[in-house]
């Protein structure tokens, strides 16, 4: 049985959902998964990143995201040095503002982990020495806040974490590698859906953005996200509706229309199917929170 690392063992007792773990060097650990996600920075040395039957070489500057319980390990270690930022997406509940307008964000945090096998890890983020030094400085700031835990650390640590995420997203968007560029084209369609979620989906337009035939685009999008563009858009709409239900006083029907549903009954069915409760009950759960 594959070992699963538990949140309670890796995050501070106060429950704050971000932690920094440095491996200098990385020691043999064994195949494992997590109850959380992590951003991995390779700061030096060499080794293999192993996921099941696949393995890929690592060198300084490589950055990748491990999502949830996806099992992985490091082998053939040669002074491999890593920085891991552990985070719990469910507990963070971050307001991403316009971060979702960056194709690099979707590519790095959503698509690359799913396409790792297909691209043989060639679509990973590769930081230059200069960019690795910049982001290492941000990690040092984050680590300092998490260790000292002085008043206001939660705000400042979260802000620094988001600075890291934004910086990495911009870096990925500037990648010149062919496999990364291919992934970015799919990511651009996700950005388009995010920005225009209240509008009807146009598959021909999305295929044009991805610079693919419609058939190839639909196949690639399904492979990258596990869903069709329409199903993905519905998920986006439901998530936006959930945020409005938590924060605003619009009626259920008004929210349905604002996020792109033309039928409030259909919206309610989709919301219940995705979230598990009806919109009205969901709002009641968050009343006064």
N, C-alpha and C positions, 0 to 999 in steps of 0.2 A: 504493500500500500504506500502511495506517495504521501510524504509528510506535507501537511498544510500549516503554514506559519499563522499563528493567531494574532489578532489585533491586540489583545490584552498583554501579549508578551513583547510587543515591539513598539507600542505607543506609550506615552507617559500616563501615569495613573490618573491624571486629571482629564484624560480622554481627548485631548487636543489631537486632531486627525492628521498631523504632519510630523514626520521625523526624518532625521538625517543619519545614515549609517555609512561610515567610511571603512573600506576594506583595503589596507595598505601593508602587505599585499592581501589579495583574496586567498583564503585557505580552502581546501577541499570541503564541500558542504553537502553534496548529494542532491539528487533530483527532488524538487519541492515546488509547492504552490503557495499562494498567499490568500488571506482574507481581505487583502488590500491591493492597491496598485503601486507601482514604483517607476520612477524615471531613473535609468542607469546611465552614468557617465563613466567612460573609460578614460582614466587620466594617465595611464602608463602601462608598460609591459605588454604581454601578449597572452592569449588563451583562446579557448573555444567556448562559444555560447551554445549550449545543448538544449534542444527542446524535443523530447521524444527520440525519434530516429534521426533527426536532422541536427547538424552542428555547423557553426559558422565561425570563422576567425575574427578575433577582436583586436583592435589596435587603438592607440591613444586618439581621442577625438570622437570615437564612436558614441552615439547617444541613441537609446531606444527605450520604449515603454513596455513594461510587463503588466498586463491587465489581469487582475483577479487571480483565479486558481490555475491559470495556464502554467503547466509544470516546466521548469527549466533548471539548468545547472551550469557550472563552469568547470571545464576540464583542460588538460594539457597546460597547466598554469606555469607561466614564466614571468614571475614578478608582476602579474596582472594586478593593477590597482584600480579600484572602483569607488565611486561615490553613488550611493543609492538615496534617492528622496522617496520615502514611503508616504503615501497619502490615501485617505479613505474618501473616494468621490461622493459616496452617499451622505456622509456626515458633513463634508465641506459645504455642500449646497451653494456653490459659488455663483454669483451674478457675473456672467462672462462678458457683459456689456457688448462691445463690438468685436471681441476676440474671435467670434465665429465667422467674421467676415474675412479672416485670414485662411486661405486655402492650406497653408502650412500647418495650422492647428489641427484641422481635420485629418490631414495626411499623417502627421506624426502620432496623434493620440487615438485615432480611430482606424485609419486604413492600413498603415504600415504593419501593425501587429497582426492583422488578418491576412496580409499579403506576404508575410515573411517567407513562407515556404515557396510560394510561386516565384518570388523575385530572388530567392536564395540569399536573402538579407542584403541584397545590393541596393535596396531602396531605403536603407537606414540613414539617419542623419549623420553626417561627418562634419565635425567642427574643425575649423582651422585652428592653429595654435593660438592665434589672437582671440578668436571667439571663445575657445575653451578657457583661456585666461579670464575673460570677462565674466563668463557664467560661473567660473570657480569662485570669483569674488562675490557674486550674488549668493552662492551656496554658503560661503563663509559667513555672510551677514545673517542668513537664515539660521545657520547652526548656532551662531552666537545668541540670537534671540531665544532659540529653543533651550539652550543650556542655562542662560541666566534667568529666564522667565520672570523678568521684572514687569512692573505694571505696564500694561499696554502691549505685551509681547504677542498676544493672540492676534491683534490687529496688524502689527508690524510683520509678524511671521507670515501671515496670510498674504499681505501685500507683497512681500519679497518672493514668496512662492509664485504668485501670479506674475511677477516681473520675470521670473525664470521661464515660466510657461510661455509668456508672450515673446521673450527673446528667442527661445528655441523655435517657436512657430515662425517667426520672421526668418530665422536662419534656414529653416527647411524650405520656405518659400523661395529662397534664393539659390537652392541647390541646382547644379548643372548636370548631375548624373542622369542619364536617360531613364533609368527605372524610377528615380524620384520624380522626374518630370512627368512620366506617365501617371504616377500616383496623384500628382498635383492636379492633373486634368480632371480626374474623378473628384478630387477634393473641391475643385472649382464649382462643380455641379452641386455639391452639398452646400457650399457657401451660397450659391444662387437660390437653392431651396430655403435656406435659413432666412435670407434677406427678403424673399418674396413669398413667405409661407402662406399669406392670406390670399394669394392669387391662384387661379387654376394651373395645374401642372401641365407643361408642354414638353412632351418627350422628345420631339424633334429639336426643340431649342436646347434641351439638355445635351442631346447627342452632339449638337453643333458646338456647344461649349467644350465638351470633352474631345472634340475633333475626331469623332468616331462615327461609324454607321450606327443607325438606331439599334440594329440587332446586336452589334458588338458592344455598344454602350450598355444595353440592358443586361447582357451577360456579365460584363465587367462590374457593373454597379452591384448586381446580386452577389457576385463573388467577393466583392470588397466589403459589403455591409451586411450580407446575409438577408437582405430584403430588397424588394422592388422599389423604384423611386417613389411610387405612389404610397406604398406602405410606410416608407421612411418619412415622407411628408406628413402623413397622418400622425405618426409618432411625434414629429416636431410640433404639430398643431396642438396635440393633446398636452404636451409638456408646457407649451406657452400658455395654454388655457389654465393649466394647474397653477402656474405662477400668478396669473390674473385672479384666480379664485382665492389665492392666499393673500393677495395684496390690495385688491380693488373692490369697489362696490357695484360693479356692473352686474346686470342681471345675467342669468345663465344664457338666455337667448342672445343678448348683446355680446357676450364673450364668444359664443359660437360663431357669430358673424365676424367678429374682429380677427379671429384666427383662421378664417377661410371656410368654415362650414356654412352651407346655405340652408341646412335643415337642422334645427335644434334637436330633434328626436334622433337623427343619425349621429349627431355630435355626442349625445348622451350615451348611445350604444357604444360608440368607439371609445369614449372616455372610460366607461365601466369596464370594457374589455381590456384596456391598457392598464388602468390604475387599480381596478378591482372594486371600486365603489362608484356610485353615481356622482355627478358634479355637485349636487346639493349636499350630499352627505360629506363629500370631501371638504367643502367649504365649512361645514359645521365642525369638522374635526379640527380645523385651524382657527376657528373663531376664538378670539381672546388670547391666542398664542403670541 
